Amino acid sequence: MDLARYLHAAVPLKGAGTLPVSDGHVIDYDIAGPDNAPSVLMLHGGPGSGRNRDQRWLFDPSRYRTIAFDQRGSGQSTPFASIEHNTTAHLIDDIERLRMALGIERWIVFGGSWGATLALAYAYAHPEQVRGLVLYGVFLCRPCEIDGLFGRDGSAALFFPELYERFLDPLPKSDRADPVLGYGRLMHGSDASVRERALREWLRLEARLSSVHATDASADAVADDWRAQTAHAVIEQHYFQHHGFIDGQEILDRPGPLRKLPTQIIAGRYDMICPPSTAFDLYRAMPQSHLSIVPEAGHTWRDPGNPRALRQAVDEICRILPH
């Protein structure tokens, strides 16, 4: 599919910078679009993957000001791959510091996968600063979702049993009941070769499950993109071990602060990482939201059907919000 069909033409960035936040962390950000236009905050996934510059062109750069930043430890933010003082509460505080530093009163928040998790957590904490939400690949870091990915009865084990067996192989048998915790021990152990193997196997499993078009070769290529992917694996394991440092079930059970926010939700029918059941749970908890399940899509936003659905969601949220 021609991704460019659903993206606006790229224009040069209007600005970029760094912002010291707290505990020695410095976040890196960039901005595109007119200074006086409605603002859109772009939240990347992972956790730890770093910002995706292509996604901002889902928004018309002549009408919207888009802001993207690398979350703590990710991308160009420093210290690189750090999990110290790196929790969801820290990220929410970073977002608020960035908003105030840029002089933005309220913004639309856009995020997919972990970016959707963080978008919801931020909106839950600061609903008065959010004009609307565009979410895809919804993930709430509930134990059932993490086990549904990494557990023996999860997506990987059910649909890619040979790959899942390879994923379990580095773990001592005593750690295989909780692979996320076990991988944390491997990633932070003293043996460099064991650490590298753990990082590669973690990345390989996720890459293979991420797209309906993924192959073993493409998963291996992701695992070989070493510097950028190291932060992804280390930070992601850290967050998943702690269930994202949030109570995802509380968001569903008591969505009060979110109920009035215009929200567009996109889910891929064949998303192995963030199954559409979670998006449906959120949709039921937020009666003002709109849910689109894309028939041919998996997890990544580039999968068939997802770019068009995202563009439609962006256009709709922009249509219903006053400028």
WOBEL-V762934 format. One record per residue. PHI is phi in degrees with one decimal (* if undefined). NEAR is the number of other C-alpha atoms within 8 Angstrom. D_FIRST is the distance of its C-alpha to the first C-alpha in whole Angstrom. Layout:
phi=PHI near=NEAR d_first=D_FIRST
phi=PHI near=NEAR d_first=D_FIRST
This chain:
phi=* near=3 d_first=0
phi=-83.0 near=4 d_first=4
phi=-58.9 near=8 d_first=6
phi=-60.8 near=6 d_first=9
phi=-59.0 near=5 d_first=9
phi=-109.1 near=9 d_first=10
phi=-116.1 near=10 d_first=12
phi=-72.6 near=10 d_first=16
phi=-62.9 near=5 d_first=17
phi=-69.6 near=6 d_first=19
phi=-127.2 near=6 d_first=22
phi=-60.9 near=5 d_first=25
phi=-62.3 near=9 d_first=26
phi=-86.7 near=9 d_first=30
phi=-171.3 near=7 d_first=31
phi=-157.1 near=9 d_first=31
phi=-177.6 near=7 d_first=34
phi=-126.4 near=9 d_first=36
phi=-136.2 near=9 d_first=38
phi=-64.7 near=8 d_first=40
phi=-109.2 near=10 d_first=40
phi=-151.2 near=6 d_first=42
phi=57.4 near=5 d_first=44
phi=83.9 near=7 d_first=43
phi=-83.8 near=12 d_first=39
phi=-130.4 near=13 d_first=37
phi=-98.9 near=15 d_first=34
phi=-105.6 near=12 d_first=32
phi=-141.4 near=12 d_first=30
phi=-144.2 near=12 d_first=28
phi=-137.0 near=12 d_first=28
phi=-135.7 near=13 d_first=26
phi=99.7 near=13 d_first=27
phi=-64.7 near=11 d_first=30
phi=-63.2 near=5 d_first=33
phi=-96.9 near=5 d_first=34
phi=-88.0 near=9 d_first=31
phi=-56.5 near=9 d_first=30
phi=-95.5 near=12 d_first=29
phi=-126.6 near=12 d_first=26
phi=-94.1 near=11 d_first=27
phi=-101.8 near=13 d_first=24
phi=-110.5 near=15 d_first=24
phi=-81.6 near=16 d_first=23
phi=-90.8 near=14 d_first=23
phi=122.0 near=12 d_first=24
phi=-59.5 near=11 d_first=27
phi=103.0 near=17 d_first=27
phi=-81.2 near=13 d_first=24
phi=85.6 near=15 d_first=25
phi=-72.5 near=12 d_first=23
phi=-108.0 near=7 d_first=19
phi=-73.7 near=6 d_first=19
phi=-66.6 near=5 d_first=16
phi=-62.2 near=6 d_first=16
phi=-63.2 near=9 d_first=19
phi=-81.5 near=11 d_first=17
phi=-68.6 near=11 d_first=16
phi=-100.1 near=13 d_first=19
phi=-62.6 near=8 d_first=21
phi=-70.5 near=14 d_first=23
phi=-88.5 near=6 d_first=25
phi=-119.2 near=10 d_first=26
phi=-133.9 near=13 d_first=26
phi=-101.1 near=15 d_first=27
phi=-104.5 near=14 d_first=25
phi=-122.7 near=12 d_first=27
phi=-128.0 near=12 d_first=25
phi=-144.4 near=13 d_first=28
phi=-87.8 near=15 d_first=28
phi=-67.0 near=12 d_first=30
phi=-48.3 near=16 d_first=33
phi=80.3 near=17 d_first=33
phi=-106.0 near=16 d_first=29
phi=53.0 near=13 d_first=28
phi=-95.2 near=9 d_first=30
phi=-74.6 near=15 d_first=33
phi=-129.8 near=12 d_first=36
phi=-71.3 near=10 d_first=38
phi=-65.1 near=11 d_first=35
phi=61.0 near=14 d_first=34
phi=-79.2 near=11 d_first=37
phi=-106.7 near=9 d_first=37
phi=-74.7 near=4 d_first=41
phi=51.6 near=6 d_first=41
phi=-132.5 near=10 d_first=37
phi=-135.7 near=9 d_first=37
phi=-62.2 near=11 d_first=35
phi=-61.3 near=7 d_first=38
phi=-62.8 near=9 d_first=38
phi=-66.1 near=11 d_first=34
phi=-61.3 near=11 d_first=35
phi=-64.5 near=8 d_first=38
phi=-61.2 near=9 d_first=36
phi=-60.5 near=8 d_first=34
phi=-64.7 near=8 d_first=37
phi=-62.9 near=9 d_first=38
phi=-66.7 near=9 d_first=35
phi=-57.4 near=10 d_first=35
phi=-69.0 near=9 d_first=39
phi=-63.6 near=7 d_first=39
phi=-91.1 near=6 d_first=36
phi=70.6 near=6 d_first=39
phi=-97.5 near=9 d_first=36
phi=-80.4 near=7 d_first=37
phi=-143.6 near=9 d_first=34
phi=-146.7 near=13 d_first=31
phi=-76.2 near=12 d_first=28
phi=-117.1 near=14 d_first=26
phi=-120.0 near=14 d_first=23
phi=-164.1 near=17 d_first=22
phi=-127.8 near=15 d_first=20
phi=60.0 near=13 d_first=22
phi=-60.4 near=13 d_first=25
phi=-61.1 near=14 d_first=24
phi=-70.1 near=17 d_first=24
phi=-58.5 near=14 d_first=28
phi=-66.3 near=12 d_first=29
phi=-59.4 near=14 d_first=28
phi=-66.3 near=8 d_first=30
phi=-63.3 near=11 d_first=33
phi=-66.1 near=10 d_first=33
phi=-64.5 near=12 d_first=33
phi=-66.0 near=11 d_first=36
phi=-81.5 near=7 d_first=38
phi=-135.2 near=8 d_first=37
phi=-61.6 near=11 d_first=36
phi=-70.5 near=6 d_first=38
phi=-96.1 near=9 d_first=36
phi=-111.9 near=13 d_first=33
phi=-86.8 near=12 d_first=32
phi=-176.6 near=12 d_first=29
phi=-127.3 near=14 d_first=26
phi=-123.7 near=14 d_first=22
phi=-126.8 near=14 d_first=22
phi=-137.8 near=13 d_first=19
phi=57.3 near=16 d_first=20
phi=-64.5 near=18 d_first=23
phi=-141.8 near=12 d_first=26
phi=-114.0 near=11 d_first=29
phi=59.1 near=13 d_first=31
phi=-68.6 near=10 d_first=33
phi=-51.5 near=7 d_first=35
phi=-65.0 near=6 d_first=33
phi=-75.5 near=11 d_first=30
phi=-67.3 near=12 d_first=31
phi=-67.4 near=11 d_first=32
phi=-67.7 near=10 d_first=30
phi=-97.6 near=11 d_first=27
phi=-101.8 near=12 d_first=30
phi=-76.9 near=13 d_first=33
phi=-66.9 near=8 d_first=34
phi=-111.5 near=8 d_first=33
phi=-88.5 near=11 d_first=29
phi=-58.4 near=12 d_first=26
phi=-62.4 near=15 d_first=26
phi=-66.6 near=15 d_first=29
phi=-77.2 near=9 d_first=28
phi=-104.7 near=6 d_first=25
phi=-133.4 near=9 d_first=25
phi=-60.5 near=9 d_first=29
phi=-70.1 near=7 d_first=29
phi=-71.7 near=10 d_first=27
phi=-66.8 near=11 d_first=29
phi=-63.2 near=9 d_first=33
phi=-64.8 near=9 d_first=32
phi=-63.3 near=10 d_first=31
phi=-75.5 near=9 d_first=35
phi=-55.6 near=7 d_first=36
phi=-69.4 near=8 d_first=37
phi=-84.5 near=12 d_first=39
phi=-58.6 near=7 d_first=43
phi=-56.3 near=6 d_first=43
phi=-67.8 near=6 d_first=45
phi=-100.6 near=10 d_first=41
phi=-77.2 near=10 d_first=39
phi=-72.3 near=8 d_first=40
phi=-134.5 near=8 d_first=38
phi=-61.2 near=12 d_first=36
phi=-63.4 near=10 d_first=35
phi=-65.6 near=9 d_first=38
phi=-61.8 near=11 d_first=39
phi=-67.1 near=11 d_first=36
phi=-60.9 near=12 d_first=38
phi=-64.8 near=8 d_first=41
phi=-69.0 near=11 d_first=39
phi=-67.1 near=12 d_first=37
phi=-113.8 near=7 d_first=40
phi=-78.0 near=9 d_first=43
phi=-86.8 near=5 d_first=45
phi=-89.7 near=6 d_first=43
phi=-62.6 near=7 d_first=41
phi=-68.3 near=6 d_first=39
phi=-67.5 near=10 d_first=39
phi=-60.4 near=13 d_first=37
phi=-64.3 near=9 d_first=35
phi=-63.2 near=9 d_first=34
phi=-62.0 near=12 d_first=34
phi=-60.8 near=13 d_first=31
phi=-65.2 near=10 d_first=29
phi=-70.1 near=11 d_first=29
phi=-61.1 near=10 d_first=28
phi=-65.2 near=13 d_first=25
phi=-62.7 near=12 d_first=24
phi=-61.5 near=13 d_first=25
phi=-65.7 near=9 d_first=23
phi=-63.2 near=12 d_first=20
phi=-68.1 near=12 d_first=20
phi=-86.9 near=13 d_first=19
phi=-76.1 near=13 d_first=17
phi=-138.9 near=13 d_first=14
phi=-67.5 near=10 d_first=13
phi=-100.5 near=5 d_first=12
phi=-66.3 near=11 d_first=15
phi=-127.6 near=7 d_first=17
phi=-59.3 near=7 d_first=21
phi=-66.1 near=6 d_first=20
phi=-68.5 near=10 d_first=18
phi=-66.2 near=14 d_first=20
phi=-63.9 near=9 d_first=23
phi=-65.1 near=8 d_first=21
phi=-63.3 near=11 d_first=21
phi=-64.3 near=13 d_first=25
phi=-90.3 near=7 d_first=26
phi=-81.5 near=8 d_first=24
phi=-73.8 near=7 d_first=28
phi=-62.6 near=6 d_first=29
phi=-63.2 near=11 d_first=26
phi=-77.1 near=12 d_first=26
phi=-59.0 near=10 d_first=30
phi=-60.6 near=17 d_first=30
phi=-56.5 near=15 d_first=27
phi=-65.9 near=12 d_first=29
phi=-65.1 near=14 d_first=32
phi=-71.8 near=15 d_first=32
phi=-62.3 near=12 d_first=30
phi=-60.0 near=11 d_first=32
phi=-58.6 near=10 d_first=35
phi=-69.5 near=12 d_first=33
phi=-66.7 near=11 d_first=33
phi=-60.1 near=10 d_first=36
phi=-107.2 near=7 d_first=37
phi=50.7 near=12 d_first=35
phi=71.5 near=11 d_first=33
phi=56.2 near=9 d_first=37
phi=-140.1 near=8 d_first=36
phi=-107.4 near=10 d_first=37
phi=-62.9 near=9 d_first=34
phi=-67.6 near=8 d_first=36
phi=-62.6 near=8 d_first=38
phi=-60.2 near=9 d_first=35
phi=-75.0 near=10 d_first=35
phi=-75.8 near=7 d_first=38
phi=-133.4 near=6 d_first=39
phi=-81.9 near=12 d_first=37
phi=-33.5 near=5 d_first=39
phi=-62.9 near=9 d_first=38
phi=-95.2 near=10 d_first=34
phi=-65.5 near=10 d_first=35
phi=-97.3 near=6 d_first=35
phi=-85.1 near=12 d_first=32
phi=-57.7 near=10 d_first=29
phi=-140.1 near=12 d_first=26
phi=-109.5 near=13 d_first=23
phi=-120.4 near=15 d_first=22
phi=-119.1 near=17 d_first=18
phi=-138.1 near=16 d_first=18
phi=-83.9 near=16 d_first=16
phi=-56.9 near=12 d_first=17
phi=-109.4 near=11 d_first=17
phi=-73.8 near=16 d_first=18
phi=-83.1 near=12 d_first=21
phi=-95.7 near=10 d_first=22
phi=-123.8 near=12 d_first=22
phi=-57.5 near=14 d_first=23
phi=-62.9 near=13 d_first=22
phi=-61.1 near=6 d_first=26
phi=-68.9 near=11 d_first=27
phi=-60.2 near=15 d_first=24
phi=-67.4 near=9 d_first=26
phi=-59.1 near=9 d_first=30
phi=-66.4 near=9 d_first=29
phi=-58.3 near=12 d_first=28
phi=-67.8 near=7 d_first=31
phi=-79.7 near=10 d_first=33
phi=-123.9 near=10 d_first=32
phi=-62.2 near=7 d_first=33
phi=-85.8 near=9 d_first=31
phi=-82.0 near=11 d_first=28
phi=-124.4 near=8 d_first=25
phi=-112.5 near=11 d_first=23
phi=-122.1 near=8 d_first=19
phi=-102.1 near=9 d_first=18
phi=-87.6 near=12 d_first=14
phi=-60.0 near=8 d_first=15
phi=-102.1 near=10 d_first=12
phi=-101.0 near=15 d_first=12
phi=-105.8 near=13 d_first=14
phi=-84.0 near=17 d_first=16
phi=-68.8 near=8 d_first=14
phi=-67.5 near=8 d_first=12
phi=-87.2 near=7 d_first=9
phi=-61.4 near=14 d_first=8
phi=-51.4 near=8 d_first=6
phi=91.2 near=10 d_first=8
phi=-66.6 near=14 d_first=10
phi=-58.8 near=12 d_first=9
phi=-64.4 near=8 d_first=10
phi=-63.6 near=11 d_first=13
phi=-67.0 near=11 d_first=14
phi=-61.7 near=12 d_first=14
phi=-63.8 near=8 d_first=16
phi=-64.8 near=12 d_first=19
phi=-62.3 near=12 d_first=19
phi=-62.5 near=9 d_first=20
phi=-71.7 near=8 d_first=22
phi=-65.5 near=14 d_first=24
phi=-71.1 near=8 d_first=25
phi=-69.0 near=7 d_first=26
phi=-85.9 near=6 d_first=29
phi=-92.8 near=8 d_first=30
phi=-69.0 near=5 d_first=33
phi=-83.5 near=3 d_first=32
